Every structure is written in C-alpha cells, then in structure tokens.
C-alpha cells in the first residue's frame, strides 16, 4: 500500500514537491537497508538462544499497525516541511517494525524444507496469498480513502487504520509457523560484527550476489510501475476510479498464474521459468508505451500480462533464495539464514525504494505540479506524457538489465538435490 499511494499522498495531499516526496521515501528505505543486516544477525542469535525466530516476528506484528497508521495521520495545518518530517519519521518506524517480521520470515523456507521443488511449492503458495492480499488492499484502498469525502486526509487515515490492523493481525498469525528447536550456545556479537557477517555472505556466495542483484533490479522496475499506477489513472486515463481497475489488472492475474509457475518450474527448472516470466513482464511493460499515442482501456491487457510475469518474478527468486542458503550451508555451516534474509531484504528494499525515486525524477523532469488536499493542480501535456515512460519504458529497461545479470546464476536442480541427499541439516534445523 505505501508503494501504491504514499508518494501520491505526499505530492497531491500534503503539497510536497515530487523530488522531495521521492527523497523522503528513499530516506526511509535507506534506514531499512541499514538495519536489515543487523536484524538478520540478531534473528540468528535469537534462534540459537530460544530455539525459534518467533520473538522478532511477534514484535514486528505488534508495532507495525501503530506506526503504519501514524504515517497517514499527519495533523492538519502543518506546512509541507513539517508534514514531510512527520511522514519520514513515522514511515521509518513502520519500516523498522516490518523488518523485525520480514527478515526472520524470509529465513524460514530454508529451514522448513530441503527440497528444490518443495521450496518452489512453498513459495508459490506464499505468492498466491500475497497476491490476494495486495489485490484486496489495492482495490479496497481507494474505496476506503473515498469514505473521507472531501476530506482527503481523513480518507487516508481511515484507509491506514483498516489496513494497519489487518496487516498486524496477519503478521501475528504468520509468526506461529516459525519452528521451535533446542537452545544452542551463542558467541558475543555487536553491530560491527553483524555488518561484517552480512558482507561475508555477499563476498563468499556468488549465487547470492547474482540473485540479489537481479531481484533488486526487478524490484526497481516493478516499484516505479507500482508507484506510477495512481498517476496513470489520474492524469493519463483521466479517472480517479481507474486506479482500482488498473490495480486489479496489475495484481489479479498473479492469483491464477502463481500455481502455474510452480508446474512450469517443476518441468523445466525454476531458473528457466524465471527467465520466461521476466521476459513476459518486460515485453508487456514495453507495449504500454503505446499510451503516448492512444491512451485508453486497452492498457489493462498488457498490464494483466505483465502481472502474469510478475507472479513468476516473485515466487521463483524467493524459492531460489533457500537453495542459495543451503548451498552455502553445505560448506560454511548452518545458522546463518537470518543474515542472508537481512541482506536480501536490504537489497529488495533498495530496489523498491529507488523505483519510487525514479518515478519522482521523471515527474520532476516533465514539470509535474504538486498540490494540497482540496486544491488539485492542473497538469500540462508534458507532465502527463512524462508519467507514461515511468510506467512502461523504465520498467522494461530494468527487467532487461536484470536478465543480463541472472544469465550468470550458476545453481541448478542437481546442485540442490545433491546437497540435500548428502545433508539433512536445513530440514533438521527446521523440524527439531
């Protein structure tokens, strides 16, 4: 939801210039990048001390609703600078709470099952549920926002209240999946050591570096497309209500395609399936450049095709991450999945944050004019035409670059299944 509406909220409700809005969101995400490796190392330590990663996940689920609501609860009468500072601090706190949950959650698949295809099945179900949740919030978010009537700020607060409570409840429910095992000795640690550990896994694991770089680049492309959806609906399609249909097309097909990705990956390997899914997304995004000539309802079709590719772009790299972790564990020992999860989340966050930044750069270059609630600005033709490349050409470019990076990814089914046959360590750790 922040990816869909936060920049638009900053620029068109709080009156913050597009570049400044992008800088605020990016600053909050930079904070995310700083803390994620530390949280990952602390999650590994918590696993050793308590036998489970659950404590961090529960803490994140308890804190996130409060900070998420505060992000969209800017007091009336504040100027753009004060409003931006409020959102920055609240969103940084929200990001911290989410990382407390997300980092150990990302580490779990490597500890729940050792199999190459089992992990694909596990993550395809996760993406299916994730797509349903995004579809629900993306479609219902604007409807909740409209309940505020002419008071846009109240509408955003209502939206954040409902979403924050539901997200927190779901996180607490999901924390119950974390397995519990025996307590192990833990060596003393500090923040500097945590960063050294994160750098160490990046340095020694070439598969991890390549997969993370590819996923971050794709996050950048999808991030700019997601953040641009509201602008396309408002200034290209000229319909505030179109954002709901646009978002359904942007997310809905993933609900149907995620299970199919699992079947295709089982037949041809998740690596080849991932390349095909990414290519589909890139070609569909490129087709959306046609809005420069004839904007209209036809764009829902290529948007839906892009989302079909997006299902594979999410589930397949996420199912390759446990493969990378177990491959590293075969030579460097168990118990570092949290560090991998922290560095991964930092890279993913960087990509998504820079996606929003890329959008604001395009908006600023095309002369987009910010506005405050109740006083909508008029946008020139150049501003509207500047939105279109950010929704088409820019995502397609980043997808193409990501595939060039992924071409060097070395792991295949035989590498993982062979490792699983020689060691039950990941599985044993997850089921003790």
C-alpha positions in Angstrom: 0.0 0.0 0.0 2.8 2.5 0.6 4.2 1.6 -2.8 0.8 2.4 -4.4 -0.3 5.6 -2.6 2.5 7.1 -0.4 4.2 9.3 -3.0 0.8 10.3 -4.4 -0.3 11.2 -0.8 2.8 13.3 -0.3 2.6 15.2 -3.6 -1.2 15.6 -4.1 -2.5 15.8 -0.5 0.4 17.3 1.6 1.7 19.6 -1.2 5.2 18.2 -1.2 7.2 18.6 -4.4 7.7 15.3 -6.4 11.5 15.2 -5.9 11.2 15.9 -2.2 8.5 13.2 -1.9 10.8 10.7 -3.5 13.7 11.7 -1.3 11.6 11.2 1.8 10.5 7.7 0.8 14.1 6.8 -0.2 15.5 8.1 3.1 13.1 5.8 5.0 14.2 2.9 2.8 17.9 3.7 3.3 17.2 3.3 7.0 15.7 -0.1 6.2 18.9 -1.1 4.4 21.0 -0.1 7.4 19.0 -2.1 10.0 18.1 -5.2 8.0 21.6 -6.9 8.2 21.6 -6.3 12.0 18.1 -7.7 12.4 19.1 -10.7 10.4 22.1 -11.4 12.6 20.0 -10.8 15.8 17.4 -13.2 14.4 20.1 -15.9 14.1 21.2 -15.2 17.6 17.6 -15.4 18.9 17.2 -18.7 17.1 20.2 -20.1 19.0 19.2 -18.7 22.4 15.4 -19.5 22.3 15.2 -22.2 19.5 12.9 -20.0 17.4 12.7 -16.9 15.3 9.2 -16.1 16.5 10.0 -13.4 19.0 11.1 -10.9 16.4 8.2 -11.7 14.2 5.7 -11.1 17.0 7.3 -7.8 18.0 7.0 -6.6 14.4 3.4 -7.6 14.2 2.6 -5.7 17.4 4.4 -2.5 16.4 3.6 -2.1 12.7 -0.1 -1.2 13.0 0.7 1.8 15.2 3.4 3.3 13.0 1.6 2.5 9.8 -1.5 4.5 11.0 0.8 7.4 12.1 2.3 7.6 8.6 -1.1 8.7 7.3 -2.1 10.7 10.3 -0.4 14.0 9.6 -2.0 16.7 11.8 -3.9 19.4 9.8 -2.4 22.8 9.4 1.2 21.6 9.1 3.3 23.0 6.2 5.0 20.8 3.6 8.3 20.7 5.6 6.7 19.7 8.9 4.3 17.2 7.1 7.2 15.6 5.3 9.2 15.3 8.5 6.2 13.6 10.2 5.8 11.1 7.4 9.5 10.4 7.3 9.8 9.5 11.0 6.6 7.5 11.0 7.5 5.6 7.9 11.0 4.9 9.2 9.4 3.4 12.3 7.0 1.4 10.2 9.9 0.1 8.1 11.7 -1.0 11.3 8.6 -2.9 12.6 8.2 -4.6 9.2 11.8 -5.6 9.1 11.5 -7.2 12.5 9.0 -9.5 11.0 10.1 -9.8 7.4 13.8 -10.7 7.9 13.2 -13.8 10.0 10.2 -14.7 7.9 12.4 -14.7 4.7 14.9 -17.0 6.5 12.2 -19.7 7.3 11.9 -21.5 3.9 15.5 -22.8 4.0 14.7 -24.2 7.5 11.3 -25.7 6.7 12.2 -28.0 3.7 15.4 -29.1 1.9 13.9 -29.9 -1.5 14.3 -27.9 -4.7 10.7 -28.5 -5.9 9.3 -28.4 -2.3 10.6 -24.8 -1.9 9.0 -23.8 -5.2 5.7 -25.2 -4.0 6.1 -23.4 -0.6 6.8 -20.0 -2.1 4.2 -20.3 -4.9 1.6 -20.6 -2.2 3.1 -17.7 -0.4 2.9 -15.5 -3.6 -0.7 -16.7 -4.2 -1.7 -15.4 -0.7 0.4 -12.3 -1.2 -1.3 -11.5 -4.5 -4.7 -11.9 -3.0 -3.8 -9.6 -0.1 -2.3 -7.0 -2.4 -5.3 -7.2 -4.7 -7.6 -6.7 -1.7 -5.7 -3.7 -0.4 -5.1 -2.2 -3.8 -8.7 -2.4 -4.9 -10.2 -1.5 -1.5 -7.7 1.2 -0.5 -9.1 3.8 -2.9 -12.6 2.9 -1.8 -11.7 3.3 1.9 -10.0 6.6 1.1 -13.1 7.9 -0.6 -15.1 7.4 2.7 -13.5 10.6 3.9 -15.5 12.5 1.3 -13.9 15.9 0.5 -11.6 15.5 3.5 -8.8 13.6 1.8 -6.6 13.5 4.9 -9.4 11.8 6.8 -9.8 9.3 4.0 -6.2 8.3 4.1 -6.4 7.9 7.9 -9.4 5.6 7.6 -7.6 3.6 4.9 -4.4 3.3 7.1 -6.4 2.3 10.2 -8.2 -0.6 8.5 -5.0 -1.8 6.6 -2.7 -1.4 9.6 -4.9 -3.5 11.9 -5.3 -6.3 9.3 -1.6 -6.4 8.4 -0.6 -6.6 12.1 -3.1 -9.4 12.7 -1.9 -11.3 9.7 1.7 -10.9 10.8 1.0 -12.3 14.3 -0.9 -15.2 12.8 2.0 -16.0 10.4 4.6 -15.9 13.3 3.1 -19.1 14.5 4.7 -21.0 11.6 8.2 -20.4 13.0 9.5 -23.8 14.2 11.0 -24.3 17.6 14.2 -26.3 18.4 16.8 -26.7 21.1 18.8 -23.8 22.5 22.5 -23.5 21.4 25.5 -21.5 22.7 25.8 -18.0 21.2 29.0 -16.1 20.8 29.0 -12.4 21.8 28.1 -10.1 19.0 27.9 -6.4 18.1 26.6 -4.2 15.3 30.0 -4.0 13.6 30.2 -7.8 13.6 26.7 -8.0 12.2 27.7 -5.9 9.2 30.9 -7.9 8.7 28.8 -11.1 8.7 26.5 -9.6 6.1 29.4 -8.6 3.9 31.0 -12.0 4.3 27.9 -13.9 2.9 27.9 -11.5 0.0 31.6 -11.9 -0.7 31.7 -15.7 -0.5 28.4 -16.6 -2.2 28.4 -15.7 -5.9 25.0 -17.3 -6.5 23.6 -15.0 -3.7 25.2 -11.9 -5.2 23.8 -12.5 -8.6 20.3 -13.5 -7.4 20.1 -10.5 -5.1 21.3 -8.1 -7.8 18.7 -9.5 -10.3 15.9 -9.3 -7.7 16.8 -5.7 -6.7 16.9 -4.5 -10.3 13.5 -6.1 -10.9 12.2 -4.5 -7.7 13.3 -1.2 -9.0 11.4 -1.8 -12.3 8.2 -3.0 -10.6 8.5 -0.3 -7.9 8.4 2.5 -10.4 5.5 0.9 -12.2 3.5 0.4 -9.0 4.1 3.9 -7.7 3.1 5.3 -11.1 -0.3 3.5 -11.2 -2.2 6.3 -9.4 -0.7 8.9 -11.7 -1.6 7.0 -14.8 -5.2 6.6 -13.6 -5.5 10.3 -12.7 -3.6 12.1 -15.5 -3.4 9.7 -18.4 -6.7 7.8 -18.2 -8.3 10.9 -16.5 -10.2 8.8 -14.0 -9.5 8.6 -10.2 -11.6 5.4 -10.2 -9.5 3.8 -12.9 -6.8 3.1 -10.3 -8.9 0.3 -8.9 -9.3 -1.4 -12.2 -5.7 -0.7 -13.1 -4.5 -2.3 -9.8 -6.7 -5.3 -10.3 -5.1 -5.8 -13.7 -1.7 -5.2 -12.2 -2.1 -7.9 -9.5 -5.2 -10.0 -10.2 -3.7 -12.5 -12.8 -0.9 -13.5 -10.3 -3.6 -15.3 -8.3 -4.2 -17.6 -11.2 -0.6 -17.7 -12.5 1.3 -18.5 -9.3 0.2 -22.2 -9.2 1.0 -22.5 -12.9 4.5 -21.1 -12.3 5.1 -24.0 -9.9 4.1 -26.6 -12.5 6.3 -25.0 -15.2 9.3 -24.7 -12.8 8.9 -28.4 -11.9 9.2 -29.3 -15.6 11.9 -27.0 -16.9 13.6 -25.8 -13.8 12.8 -22.6 -11.8 15.7 -20.8 -13.4 14.4 -21.1 -17.0 10.8 -20.5 -15.8 12.0 -17.3 -14.1 13.7 -16.0 -17.3 10.4 -16.6 -19.3 8.3 -14.9 -16.7 10.6 -11.9 -16.6 10.7 -11.6 -20.4 6.8 -11.6 -20.4 6.8 -8.8 -17.9 9.3 -6.8 -19.9 7.6 -7.1 -23.2 4.2 -6.2 -21.7 5.6 -3.2 -20.0 7.2 -2.1 -23.3 3.8 -2.3 -25.0 2.4 0.2 -22.6 4.5 2.9 -24.3 1.6 3.0 -26.8 -0.2 5.2 -24.3 1.9 8.1 -25.7 -0.2 7.7 -28.9 -3.6 6.4 -27.8 -4.2 6.1 -24.0 -7.3 4.1 -23.2 -8.8 1.0 -21.6 -6.7 -1.3 -23.9 -3.8 -0.9 -21.4 -5.5 -3.3 -19.0 -4.5 -6.2 -21.2 -0.7 -5.6 -21.3 -0.9 -4.7 -17.6 -2.5 -8.1 -16.9 0.2 -9.8 -19.0 2.9 -8.0 -17.0 1.3 -9.3 -13.8 1.3 -12.8 -15.1 5.0 -12.5 -15.5 5.3 -10.8 -12.1 3.9 -13.9 -10.4 7.0 -15.8 -11.5 9.3 -12.9 -10.8 8.2 -13.1 -7.2 7.8 -16.7 -6.4 10.8 -18.2 -8.3 13.6 -16.0 -6.9 12.2 -16.4 -3.5 12.3 -20.1 -3.9 15.9 -19.9 -5.2 17.0 -18.0 -2.1 16.6 -21.1 0.2 18.6 -23.0 -2.4 21.4 -20.4 -2.1 21.3 -20.6 1.7 21.5 -24.4 1.8 24.3 -24.4 -0.8 26.3 -22.0 1.4 25.5 -24.0 4.5 27.0 -27.1 2.9 30.4 -25.5 3.1 30.1 -22.8 5.8 27.7 -24.4 8.4 24.2 -23.8 9.5 22.6 -21.0 11.4 23.1 -18.0 9.1 19.8 -17.9 7.3 18.9 -14.8 9.2 22.0 -13.0 7.9 21.1 -14.0 4.3 17.5 -12.8 5.0 18.7 -9.5 6.3 20.9 -8.7 3.4 18.2 -10.0 0.9 15.6 -7.7 2.5 18.0 -4.8 2.4 18.6 -5.3 -1.3 14.9 -5.8 -2.1 14.1 -2.7 -0.2 16.7 -0.7 -2.0 15.2 -1.7 -5.4 11.7 -0.8 -4.4 12.7 2.5 -2.9 14.7 3.5 -5.9 11.7 2.7 -8.0 9.8 5.4 -6.3 12.8 7.7 -6.7 13.0 7.0 -10.4 9.3 7.9 -10.7 9.8 11.3 -9.0 12.8 12.1 -11.2 10.6 11.5 -14.2 7.8 13.6 -12.8 10.1 16.5 -11.9 11.7 16.4 -15.3 8.3 16.6 -17.0 7.1 19.5 -14.9 4.7 17.8 -12.6 3.0 20.3 -10.2 2.3 19.2 -6.6 -1.0 20.1 -4.9 -2.6 20.1 -1.5 -5.9 18.4 -0.4 -8.9 20.2 -1.9 -6.8 22.2 -4.4 -5.9 19.9 -7.4 -3.3 21.4 -9.7 -3.7 21.3 -13.5 -1.0 19.3 -15.2 0.3 20.1 -18.6 0.6 17.7 -21.5 4.3 17.3 -20.8 3.6 16.1 -17.3 1.1 13.5 -18.4 3.5 12.3 -21.1 6.3 12.1 -18.6 4.3 9.7 -16.5 3.9 7.1 -19.3 7.6 6.2 -19.7 7.9 5.6 -16.0 5.0 3.0 -16.4 6.5 1.4 -19.5 9.9 2.1 -20.8 11.7 2.4 -17.5 10.4 -1.0 -16.0 11.2 -2.7 -19.3 14.7 -1.4 -19.2 15.4 -2.6 -15.7 13.9 -6.1 -16.5 16.3 -6.4 -19.4 19.3 -5.5 -17.3 18.3 -7.9 -14.6 18.2 -10.8 -17.1 21.7 -10.0 -18.2 22.8 -10.3 -14.5 20.8 -13.5 -14.0 22.4 -15.2 -17.0 25.5 -15.9 -14.8 23.5 -17.5 -11.9 25.1 -21.0 -11.5 22.9 -23.2 -9.4 20.5 -25.8 -10.9 18.3 -28.6 -9.6 21.2 -31.1 -9.5 23.3 -28.8 -7.2 20.5 -28.6 -4.7 19.2 -32.1 -4.7 22.7 -33.5 -4.5 23.3 -31.3 -1.5 20.1 -32.4 0.1 21.0 -36.0 -0.3 24.3 -35.5 1.5 22.9 -33.4 4.3 19.6 -33.1 6.1 20.8 -30.1 8.1 18.4 -27.4 6.8 15.4 -29.7 7.2 16.6 -31.0 10.6 17.0 -27.4 11.9 13.5 -26.5 10.8 11.8 -29.5 12.4 13.6 -30.1 15.6 
